[in-house]
């Protein structure tokens, strides 16, 4: 009889331990990053022949940098030690006018660690292919967003914007999930950027956007009910053992 009781309790303990092993899995980690940039042309004026814009070419573009432009240059990279995935499928854009484009990256991790760095280039460029001079004013507005699923994870999105030589206009902004804020959004603007373009010159407003994300899958704590169950089973084993010893 005693053997039968111990066998049943042992089976219950094994079942409880199996439940514990199942529950003590890793919590899935995740991140979502985005940068929405919008260029607008405030004004264009021909200073030589008013109203004539035939000599002015406008080139707008977006490119996700997945390989170094030159040896040693920065580019997008992902490293996963464990089981996870990253999505950053942002097709190139080429246009002849002002434009808006949202750059996104997201990832999940079931176990291990994940580090993801993504880089993209934006630009709205003006090329004076004629002999006239132009006065141009434009602006860049942006919305940066970084979100993660747990305090052990981190996400940041940064923007650097500048004119052709970086001397006339430049700025920087950043959003990150610091101080336990897991979902942050930041809106900003370059403000008006005005310049003159002489014959043969090229200038514009450019932006580099960087996304840096780090994930770690953390163990899920066992529910209190599981621990109570295991404690009860272990207590039963001890009680039966003591009773058996006392009756011997």
Backbone as numpy.savetxt, mean C-alpha at the origin, in Angstrom:
# Nx Ny Nz CAx CAy CAz Cx Cy Cz
-13.26 -50.54 34.73 -14.10 -49.33 34.73 -13.24 -48.07 34.73
-12.22 -48.10 35.63 -11.31 -46.95 35.71 -10.61 -46.73 34.38
-10.18 -47.85 33.76 -9.49 -47.76 32.47 -10.39 -47.16 31.42
-11.69 -47.54 31.44 -12.64 -47.01 30.46 -12.82 -45.52 30.63
-12.92 -45.07 31.90 -13.09 -43.63 32.16 -11.87 -42.86 31.68
-10.68 -43.38 32.02 -9.45 -42.71 31.60 -9.34 -42.65 30.09
-9.77 -43.73 29.43 -9.71 -43.75 27.97 -10.60 -42.68 27.38
-11.83 -42.56 27.95 -12.75 -41.54 27.43 -12.21 -40.14 27.68
-11.65 -39.93 28.86 -11.09 -38.61 29.17 -9.90 -38.31 28.27
-9.07 -39.33 28.03 -7.91 -39.13 27.16 -8.35 -38.77 25.75
-9.41 -39.44 25.27 -9.93 -39.10 23.95 -10.44 -37.68 23.91
-11.11 -37.27 24.98 -11.60 -35.89 25.05 -10.46 -34.90 25.05
-9.38 -35.25 25.77 -8.22 -34.38 25.81 -7.58 -34.26 24.44
-7.46 -35.39 23.75 -6.90 -35.36 22.40 -7.74 -34.51 21.48
-9.07 -34.63 21.61 -9.96 -33.82 20.78 -9.76 -32.35 21.08
-9.61 -32.04 22.39 -9.40 -30.64 22.76 -8.09 -30.11 22.24
-7.04 -30.94 22.32 -5.76 -30.50 21.79 -5.81 -30.31 20.29
-6.58 -31.18 19.62 -6.76 -31.00 18.18 -7.45 -29.70 17.86
-8.46 -29.38 18.67 -9.17 -28.11 18.49 -8.22 -26.94 18.73
-7.37 -27.08 19.75 -6.41 -26.02 20.05 -5.46 -25.82 18.89
-4.98 -26.92 18.31 -4.06 -26.81 17.19 -4.72 -26.14 16.00
-6.02 -26.45 15.82 -6.75 -25.83 14.71 -6.93 -24.34 14.94
-7.28 -23.98 16.20 -7.55 -22.58 16.49 -6.29 -21.74 16.50
-5.13 -22.35 16.88 -3.90 -21.56 17.00 -3.26 -21.36 15.65
-4.04 -20.86 14.71 -3.54 -20.56 13.38 -3.07 -19.12 13.34
-2.61 -18.68 12.17 -2.18 -17.30 12.03 -3.31 -16.44 11.51
-3.39 -15.23 12.02 -4.39 -14.28 11.53 -3.92 -13.74 10.19
-4.78 -13.79 9.19 -4.42 -13.28 7.87 -4.19 -11.78 7.95
-3.09 -11.31 7.35 -2.74 -9.89 7.34 -3.02 -9.32 5.96
-3.27 -8.01 5.88 -3.60 -7.41 4.59 -3.23 -5.93 4.57
-3.05 -5.40 3.35 -2.86 -3.97 3.16 -3.55 -3.50 1.89
-3.92 -2.24 1.88 -4.47 -1.58 0.70 -3.89 -0.18 0.63
-3.24 0.14 -0.48 -2.64 1.46 -0.67 -3.15 2.06 -1.98
-3.33 3.37 -1.99 -3.73 4.03 -3.23 -3.27 5.48 -3.24
-3.10 5.98 -4.45 -2.75 7.38 -4.66 -3.51 7.85 -5.90
-4.48 8.73 -5.69 -5.23 9.28 -6.80 -4.71 10.68 -7.13
-4.14 10.84 -8.32 -3.58 12.13 -8.74 -4.42 12.71 -9.86
-4.62 14.01 -9.81 -5.43 14.70 -10.82 -4.73 15.98 -11.25
-4.38 16.04 -12.53 -3.77 17.25 -13.11 -4.85 18.13 -13.73
-4.71 19.42 -13.56 -5.60 20.36 -14.24 -4.79 21.53 -14.78
-5.17 21.98 -15.97 -4.51 23.14 -16.60 -5.34 24.37 -16.28
-4.76 25.29 -15.54 -5.47 26.50 -15.13 -5.57 27.50 -16.29
-4.47 27.66 -17.01 -4.48 28.60 -18.14 -3.27 28.38 -19.04
-3.45 28.70 -20.32 -2.36 28.71 -21.29 -2.53 29.95 -22.15
-1.47 30.73 -22.29 -1.54 31.94 -23.11 -0.30 32.03 -23.99
-0.52 32.33 -25.28 0.58 32.59 -26.19 0.99 34.05 -26.02
2.19 34.29 -25.57 2.65 35.65 -25.30 3.08 36.37 -26.56
3.29 35.62 -27.65 3.75 36.21 -28.90 2.60 36.44 -29.86
1.80 35.42 -30.06 0.63 35.48 -30.93 -0.58 34.98 -30.15
-1.27 35.86 -29.44 -2.39 35.45 -28.59 -3.40 34.56 -29.32
-3.76 33.47 -28.64 -4.76 32.56 -29.19 -4.20 31.42 -30.00
-2.94 31.49 -30.40 -2.34 30.45 -31.23 -1.58 29.46 -30.34
-2.08 28.22 -30.27 -1.43 27.18 -29.47 -0.86 26.06 -30.33
-0.71 26.35 -31.63 -0.31 25.30 -32.57 1.10 24.78 -32.32
1.94 25.58 -31.71 3.32 25.14 -31.48 3.54 24.45 -30.15
2.46 24.25 -29.39 2.59 23.68 -28.05 2.10 22.24 -28.01
2.93 21.36 -27.51 2.57 19.95 -27.36 2.43 19.60 -25.88
1.36 18.88 -25.55 1.11 18.47 -24.16 1.24 16.95 -24.07
2.03 16.49 -23.12 2.25 15.05 -22.93 1.97 14.69 -21.47
0.93 13.89 -21.25 0.63 13.40 -19.91 0.87 11.91 -19.85
1.34 11.44 -18.69 1.62 10.00 -18.61 1.60 9.50 -17.17
1.39 8.18 -17.05 1.56 7.43 -15.81 2.32 6.16 -16.16
3.29 5.80 -15.31 4.02 4.54 -15.51 4.35 3.92 -14.15
3.98 2.66 -13.99 4.44 1.91 -12.82 5.82 1.36 -13.15
6.79 1.61 -12.27 8.17 1.25 -12.56 8.47 -0.14 -12.00
8.41 -1.14 -12.87 8.61 -2.53 -12.46 10.01 -3.05 -12.76
10.84 -2.22 -13.38 12.23 -2.59 -13.66 13.05 -1.31 -13.65
14.33 -1.38 -13.28 15.14 -0.16 -13.23 15.31 0.46 -14.61
15.12 1.77 -14.69 15.32 2.46 -15.97 16.79 2.40 -16.37
17.67 2.47 -15.38 19.11 2.33 -15.58 19.64 1.43 -14.47
20.78 0.78 -14.67 21.31 -0.11 -13.63 21.44 0.62 -12.29
20.89 -0.01 -11.25 20.97 0.57 -9.92 19.82 1.49 -9.57
18.94 1.79 -10.52 17.81 2.68 -10.24 16.75 1.97 -9.39
15.96 2.77 -8.73 14.86 2.27 -7.90 13.74 1.70 -8.77
13.08 0.65 -8.27 11.94 0.08 -8.97 11.08 -0.71 -7.98
9.92 -1.15 -8.45 8.98 -1.88 -7.59 9.49 -3.29 -7.31
9.41 -3.71 -6.02 9.87 -5.03 -5.63 8.96 -5.60 -4.54
8.80 -6.92 -4.55 8.00 -7.61 -3.55 8.79 -8.81 -3.03
8.82 -8.97 -1.71 9.47 -10.13 -1.09 8.50 -10.77 -0.11
8.23 -12.06 -0.32 7.31 -12.80 0.55 8.04 -14.01 1.11
8.14 -14.08 2.43 8.68 -15.25 3.11 7.51 -15.94 3.81
6.85 -16.81 3.11 5.65 -17.44 3.63 4.63 -17.61 2.52
3.36 -17.51 2.89 2.28 -17.67 1.92 1.48 -16.38 1.83
1.54 -15.75 0.67 0.82 -14.50 0.48 0.82 -14.08 -0.97
0.21 -12.94 -1.25 0.14 -12.45 -2.62 0.01 -10.93 -2.62
0.45 -10.32 -3.72 0.37 -8.87 -3.89 -0.18 -8.58 -5.27
-1.09 -7.62 -5.35 -1.65 -7.18 -6.64 -1.35 -5.70 -6.82
-0.72 -5.39 -7.95 -0.44 -3.99 -8.30 -0.46 -3.91 -9.82
-1.65 -3.99 -10.37 -1.82 -4.05 -11.82 -2.32 -2.70 -12.33
-1.37 -1.83 -12.62 -1.68 -0.46 -13.03 -1.12 -0.21 -14.43
-1.95 -0.31 -15.46 -1.46 -0.14 -16.83 -0.95 1.27 -17.09
0.00 1.36 -18.01 0.54 2.67 -18.40 -0.55 3.53 -19.02
-0.35 4.84 -18.90 -1.27 5.80 -19.51 -0.47 6.83 -20.28
-0.93 7.16 -21.47 -0.34 8.24 -22.26 -1.48 9.07 -22.83
-1.41 10.39 -22.63 -2.49 11.26 -23.07 -1.94 12.61 -23.51
-2.73 13.34 -24.26 -2.32 14.66 -24.74 -3.03 15.78 -24.02
-3.46 15.54 -22.79 -4.19 16.57 -22.06 -4.04 16.34 -20.56
-4.67 17.19 -19.77 -4.72 16.97 -18.32 -5.43 15.64 -18.06
-5.14 15.01 -16.91 -5.71 13.68 -16.67 -5.76 13.40 -15.17
-6.50 12.34 -14.84 -6.55 11.81 -13.48 -6.25 10.32 -13.54
-5.54 9.82 -12.54 -5.20 8.39 -12.52 -4.98 7.96 -11.08
-5.52 6.78 -10.72 -5.35 6.23 -9.37 -4.44 5.01 -9.42
-3.37 5.10 -8.69 -2.36 4.05 -8.57 -2.69 3.23 -7.32
-2.80 1.90 -7.46 -3.22 1.07 -6.32 -2.31 -0.14 -6.15
-2.23 -0.61 -4.91 -1.54 -1.86 -4.59 -2.23 -2.48 -3.38
-2.32 -3.80 -3.36 -2.94 -4.49 -2.23 -2.25 -5.84 -2.04
-2.38 -6.38 -0.83 -1.76 -7.67 -0.57 -2.35 -8.36 0.63
-2.18 -9.68 0.68 -2.62 -10.49 1.81 -1.51 -11.46 2.18
-1.51 -11.88 3.44 -0.50 -12.80 3.94 -1.16 -13.78 4.91
-1.02 -15.08 4.61 -1.58 -16.11 5.49 -0.59 -16.49 6.59
0.69 -16.56 6.24 1.72 -16.85 7.25 3.06 -16.30 6.77
3.94 -15.99 7.74 5.25 -15.47 7.41 5.30 -13.95 7.40
6.14 -13.42 6.51 6.32 -11.97 6.40 6.26 -11.54 4.93
5.87 -10.29 4.73 5.75 -9.74 3.38 6.23 -8.29 3.39
7.06 -7.95 2.41 7.48 -6.56 2.20 7.26 -6.21 0.74
6.61 -5.08 0.51 6.30 -4.65 -0.86 6.64 -3.18 -1.03
7.39 -2.88 -2.07 7.73 -1.50 -2.42 7.29 -1.26 -3.86
6.46 -0.25 -4.06 5.99 0.07 -5.41 6.28 1.54 -5.73
6.69 1.76 -6.97 7.05 3.09 -7.44 6.32 3.39 -8.74
5.81 4.61 -8.86 5.14 5.04 -10.10 5.55 6.47 -10.42
5.60 6.76 -11.72 5.92 8.11 -12.20 4.69 8.71 -12.88
4.41 9.95 -12.52 3.38 10.75 -13.18 4.04 11.96 -13.83
3.40 12.47 -14.87 3.91 13.71 -15.44 2.90 14.38 -16.36
2.90 15.71 -16.34 2.17 16.51 -17.32 3.17 17.51 -17.85
3.59 17.29 -19.09 4.72 18.00 -19.68 4.28 18.86 -20.85
4.92 20.01 -21.00 4.62 20.95 -22.09 5.88 21.15 -22.92
5.74 20.96 -24.23 6.88 21.08 -25.15 6.59 22.17 -26.17
7.45 23.15 -26.20 7.29 24.26 -27.14 8.05 23.92 -28.42
7.30 23.47 -29.43 7.92 23.07 -30.69 7.95 24.21 -31.71
7.48 25.39 -31.32 7.44 26.53 -32.24 8.40 27.63 -31.82
8.14 28.82 -32.33 9.00 29.97 -32.06 8.37 30.97 -31.09
7.11 30.74 -30.72 6.43 31.65 -29.79 6.77 31.31 -28.34
6.39 32.20 -27.44 6.54 31.96 -26.00 5.16 31.80 -25.37
5.09 30.95 -24.34 3.81 30.66 -23.70 3.90 30.88 -22.18
2.79 31.30 -21.62 2.64 31.37 -20.15 1.64 30.29 -19.75
2.04 29.43 -18.84 1.24 28.25 -18.49 1.07 28.19 -16.97
-0.13 27.80 -16.55 -0.39 27.58 -15.13 -1.14 26.26 -14.98
-0.68 25.40 -14.08 -1.34 24.12 -13.84 -1.24 23.78 -12.36
-1.95 22.73 -11.97 -1.92 22.28 -10.58 -2.10 20.77 -10.53
-1.67 20.21 -9.41 -1.79 18.78 -9.17 -2.47 18.58 -7.82
-3.61 17.90 -7.83 -4.31 17.54 -6.60 -4.15 16.03 -6.37
-4.10 15.63 -5.11 -3.88 14.21 -4.83 -4.62 13.76 -3.58
-4.91 12.46 -3.56 -5.54 11.81 -2.41 -4.76 10.53 -2.12
-4.09 10.50 -0.97 -3.28 9.35 -0.58 -4.01 8.54 0.48
-3.94 7.22 0.36 -4.64 6.34 1.30 -3.76 5.14 1.64
-3.69 4.81 2.94 -2.95 3.64 3.41 -3.79 2.93 4.46
-3.91 1.60 4.32 -4.72 0.84 5.27 -4.11 -0.54 5.48
-4.15 -1.01 6.73 -3.70 -2.36 7.07 -4.72 -2.99 8.01
-4.58 -4.30 8.22 -5.57 -5.00 9.02 -5.21 -5.18 10.48
-3.95 -4.93 10.86 -3.54 -5.16 12.25 -2.42 -4.22 12.64
-2.21 -4.07 13.95 -1.19 -3.15 14.45 0.22 -3.63 14.14
0.39 -4.92 13.87 1.72 -5.44 13.54 2.11 -5.14 12.10
1.17 -4.63 11.31 1.43 -4.31 9.90 1.64 -2.81 9.74
2.24 -2.42 8.62 2.46 -1.00 8.36 2.31 -0.70 6.88
1.87 0.52 6.59 1.68 0.96 5.21 1.97 2.45 5.12
2.67 2.86 4.08 2.91 4.28 3.85 2.84 4.59 2.36
2.35 5.78 2.05 2.29 6.26 0.67 2.89 7.67 0.67
3.86 7.90 -0.21 4.49 9.22 -0.29 4.41 9.76 -1.70
4.41 11.08 -1.82 4.42 11.74 -3.11 5.48 12.84 -3.10
6.30 12.85 -4.14 7.24 13.94 -4.41 6.81 14.57 -5.72
6.59 15.88 -5.74 6.27 16.54 -7.01 7.24 17.69 -7.25
7.51 17.96 -8.54 8.57 18.90 -8.89 8.42 19.31 -10.35
9.04 20.42 -10.71 9.06 20.80 -12.13 10.28 20.16 -12.79
10.53 20.51 -14.04 11.55 19.81 -14.82 12.92 19.76 -14.18
13.41 20.89 -13.65 14.73 20.89 -13.03 14.67 20.86 -11.51
13.45 20.86 -10.97 13.29 20.81 -9.52 13.64 22.09 -8.80
13.89 23.16 -9.53 14.30 24.42 -8.91 13.13 25.38 -8.72
12.17 25.36 -9.65 11.07 26.31 -9.58 9.96 25.85 -8.64
9.72 24.54 -8.61 8.57 24.04 -7.84 8.83 22.63 -7.36
8.63 22.42 -6.08 8.75 21.07 -5.55 8.01 20.95 -4.23
7.58 19.73 -3.92 6.85 19.49 -2.68 6.86 18.02 -2.33
6.42 17.74 -1.10 6.44 16.37 -0.59 5.28 16.18 0.37
4.69 14.99 0.37 3.64 14.67 1.33 3.67 13.17 1.60
3.07 12.79 2.74 3.15 11.38 3.16 1.96 11.03 4.04
1.52 9.80 3.91 0.51 9.25 4.81 0.98 7.87 5.23
0.82 7.54 6.52 1.22 6.21 6.98 0.36 5.77 8.16
0.40 4.46 8.41 -0.44 3.87 9.46 0.33 3.83 10.78
0.84 4.96 11.20 1.56 5.03 12.47 0.58 5.26 13.62
1.08 5.04 14.84 0.32 5.34 16.05 -1.02 4.58 16.11
-0.99 3.32 15.62 -2.15 2.43 15.71 -3.36 2.90 14.90
-3.17 3.84 13.99 -4.25 4.25 13.09 -4.13 3.37 11.85
-5.06 2.44 11.67 -4.91 1.41 10.65 -5.47 1.80 9.29
-6.13 2.94 9.19 -6.73 3.37 7.93 -6.67 4.90 7.87
-5.76 5.43 7.04 -5.54 6.87 7.01 -5.65 7.39 5.57
-6.18 8.59 5.45 -6.36 9.24 4.14 -5.88 10.68 4.25
-5.22 11.16 3.20 -4.72 12.53 3.18 -4.96 13.14 1.82
-5.59 14.30 1.79 -5.81 15.06 0.56 -4.85 16.25 0.54
-4.32 16.56 -0.64 -3.40 17.68 -0.75 -3.34 18.22 -2.16
-2.53 19.25 -2.35 -2.42 19.90 -3.65 -1.06 20.56 -3.79
-0.60 20.62 -5.02 0.64 21.35 -5.30 0.42 22.85 -5.26
-0.85 23.26 -5.39 -1.14 24.67 -5.58 -0.82 25.05 -7.02
-1.13 26.27 -7.44 -0.86 26.67 -8.82 0.64 26.73 -9.11
1.04 26.12 -10.21 2.43 26.20 -10.68 2.42 26.93 -12.01
3.02 28.11 -12.04 3.02 28.96 -13.24 4.44 29.15 -13.74
4.58 29.10 -15.06 5.90 29.27 -15.66 5.74 29.75 -17.10
6.84 30.24 -17.67 6.88 30.64 -19.07 7.75 29.67 -19.84
7.33 29.41 -21.07 8.02 28.44 -21.91 8.47 29.13 -23.19
9.77 29.30 -23.32 10.32 29.93 -24.52 10.43 28.90 -25.64
10.74 29.37 -26.83 10.87 28.49 -27.99 11.87 27.37 -27.71
11.44 26.14 -27.99 12.32 24.99 -27.83 12.41 24.43 -26.42
11.77 25.08 -25.46 11.87 24.61 -24.08 10.83 23.54 -23.74
11.14 22.79 -22.69 10.24 21.75 -22.17 10.17 21.89 -20.65
8.97 21.88 -20.11 8.81 21.89 -18.65 7.44 21.35 -18.30
7.23 21.09 -17.03 5.96 20.53 -16.59 5.98 20.25 -15.11
5.01 19.49 -14.67 4.91 19.11 -13.26 4.90 17.59 -13.19
5.86 17.05 -12.45 6.07 15.61 -12.38 5.89 15.14 -10.94
5.59 13.85 -10.77 5.40 13.31 -9.42 5.90 11.87 -9.36
6.60 11.56 -8.28 6.99 10.19 -7.96 6.14 9.74 -6.77
5.49 8.60 -6.90 4.68 8.05 -5.81 5.28 6.72 -5.37
5.47 6.60 -4.07 6.04 5.37 -3.49 5.07 4.77 -2.48
4.95 3.45 -2.52 4.13 2.72 -1.55 5.00 1.67 -0.89
5.05 1.71 0.44 5.83 0.74 1.20 4.92 0.04 2.20
4.90 -1.28 2.12 3.99 -2.07 2.96 4.73 -3.24 3.60
4.42 -3.48 4.87 5.02 -4.60 5.60 3.92 -5.35 6.34
3.88 -6.67 6.15 2.89 -7.51 6.82 3.58 -8.62 7.59
3.01 -8.95 8.75 3.43 -10.12 9.52 2.18 -10.84 9.99
2.09 -12.12 9.66 0.95 -12.90 10.12 1.15 -13.26 11.58
0.24 -12.85 12.45 0.39 -13.07 13.89 -0.52 -14.21 14.35
-0.08 -14.98 15.36 -0.91 -16.09 15.87 -2.23 -15.60 16.44
-3.28 -16.39 16.21 -4.60 -16.08 16.78 -4.68 -16.69 18.17
-4.97 -15.90 19.22 -5.08 -16.49 20.57 -6.26 -17.44 20.67
-6.11 -18.49 21.47 -7.20 -19.44 21.66 -8.36 -18.79 22.40
-9.59 -19.09 21.99 -10.75 -18.57 22.72 -10.77 -19.08 24.16
-11.35 -18.30 25.06 -11.40 -18.68 26.48 -12.11 -20.02 26.67
-13.12 -20.30 25.85 -13.88 -21.54 25.99 -12.99 -22.77 25.77
-12.03 -22.65 24.84 -11.14 -23.78 24.57 -10.25 -24.03 25.77
-9.69 -22.93 26.31 -8.83 -23.10 27.49 -9.61 -23.68 28.67
-10.85 -23.25 28.87 -11.68 -23.77 29.96 -11.93 -25.26 29.78
-12.19 -25.65 28.53 -12.43 -27.06 28.23 -11.20 -27.91 28.56
-10.02 -27.45 28.11 -8.80 -28.20 28.36 -8.49 -28.27 29.85
-8.69 -27.16 30.57 -8.44 -27.15 32.01 -9.36 -28.14 32.72
-10.63 -28.22 32.29 -11.57 -29.15 32.89 -11.18 -30.59 32.66
-10.74 -30.90 31.43 -10.35 -32.27 31.11 -9.13 -32.68 31.92
-8.14 -31.78 32.00 -6.93 -32.09 32.77 -7.27 -32.28 34.24
-8.20 -31.45 34.75 -8.63 -31.60 36.14 -9.29 -32.93 36.38
-10.10 -33.40 35.42 -10.75 -34.70 35.56 -9.72 -35.82 35.63
-8.68 -35.72 34.81 -7.64 -36.75 34.84 -6.96 -36.80 36.21
-6.67 -35.62 36.77 -6.02 -35.56 38.08 -6.92 -36.11 39.17
-8.22 -35.78 39.10 -9.17 -36.24 40.11 -9.30 -37.75 40.07
-9.43 -38.32 38.86 -9.57 -39.77 38.74 -8.32 -40.47 39.25
-7.15 -39.85 38.97 -5.90 -40.47 39.41 -5.83 -40.49 40.94
-6.21 -39.37 41.58 -6.16 -39.31 43.04 -7.14 -40.32 43.67
-8.35 -40.41 43.09 -9.34 -41.37 43.62 -8.83 -42.80 43.50
-8.18 -43.05 42.38 -7.66 -44.40 42.17 -6.57 -44.72 43.20
-5.70 -43.71 43.47 -4.62 -43.91 44.43 -5.18 -44.10 45.84
-6.25 -43.36 46.19 -6.82 -43.45 47.52 -7.51 -44.80 47.75
-8.10 -45.34 46.69 -8.81 -46.61 46.83 -7.88 -47.81 46.79
-6.62 -47.56 46.36 -5.68 -48.67 46.22 -5.16 -49.14 47.60
